[in-house]
C-alpha cells in the first residue's frame, strides 16, 4: 500500500462519509491546488471514489477541471491507509 502525506491523511479523514469539494476545501484548510492534487492522487491510487454531487451513483469518469461538481468518499483502501503513519 502506498504511503500517504499529512495533507492526504487530512483529506481521507474527512471522507468517511461522502463530502463535496467545497466542504473539503473549507474543512481541510488546504488551498484549491493542494486539495486538487491530493484528490487526484488519492483517486488514482484507488483510495477515494467519485460521485455525482447529491447522488449515490459512483462514477468511473469525471471532469478533473471541475471537481466542485462532485462528491468524494474514501474507499476501504483509503480508510486502511489512515492507520499508517503519513510521510
C-alpha positions in Angstrom: 0.0 0.0 0.0 1.2 3.5 -0.9 2.2 5.8 1.9 0.1 9.0 2.2 1.2 12.5 3.1 -0.1 14.5 6.0 -2.4 16.6 3.8 -3.8 13.4 2.1 -4.4 11.9 5.6 -6.4 15.1 6.4 -8.5 14.7 3.3 -9.1 11.0 3.9 -10.2 11.7 7.5 -12.9 14.0 6.1 -14.2 11.3 3.7 -15.5 8.6 6.0 -18.9 9.9 4.6 -19.4 11.4 1.2 -18.4 15.1 1.1 -18.5 17.8 -1.5 -15.4 19.5 -2.9 -16.4 22.8 -1.3 -16.8 21.2 2.1 -13.4 19.5 1.8 -11.9 22.9 0.8 -13.3 24.7 3.8 -12.7 21.9 6.4 -9.2 20.9 5.2 -7.6 24.3 5.3 -5.8 23.4 2.0 -5.5 25.7 -1.0 -7.5 24.8 -4.1 -4.4 23.5 -5.9 -3.2 21.5 -2.9 -6.7 19.9 -2.5 -7.0 19.1 -6.2 -3.6 17.5 -6.2 -4.3 15.4 -3.2 -7.7 14.3 -4.5 -6.3 13.3 -7.9 -3.5 11.3 -6.3 -5.9 9.6 -3.9 -8.5 8.8 -6.7 -5.7 7.4 -8.9 -4.5 5.3 -6.0 -8.0 3.8 -5.5 -8.3 5.4 -2.1 -11.3 7.7 -3.0 -14.4 7.2 -5.0 -16.1 10.0 -7.0 -19.8 10.5 -7.1 -22.2 12.9 -8.7 -22.9 15.8 -6.3 -26.0 14.9 -4.3 -26.3 11.5 -5.7 -25.3 8.0 -4.7 -24.0 7.0 -8.1 -20.3 6.2 -8.2 -18.6 7.4 -11.3 -15.8 5.8 -13.3 -15.1 9.1 -15.2 -15.3 12.7 -14.1 -14.1 16.2 -15.1 -10.9 16.8 -13.2 -11.1 20.5 -14.0 -14.5 20.9 -12.3 -14.2 19.0 -9.0 -16.8 21.3 -7.4 -19.5 19.3 -9.3 -18.6 16.0 -7.5 -18.6 14.5 -4.0 -16.0 12.1 -2.7 -15.8 9.2 -0.3 -12.9 7.1 1.0 -12.7 3.5 -0.1 -11.7 0.6 2.2 -8.2 1.1 0.9 -8.3 4.8 1.8 -9.6 4.1 5.3 -6.9 1.4 5.8 -4.3 4.0 4.8 -5.4 6.2 7.7 -3.9 3.6 10.1 -0.5 4.1 8.6 1.9 6.9 9.7 1.9 9.6 7.0 5.2 10.6 5.3 
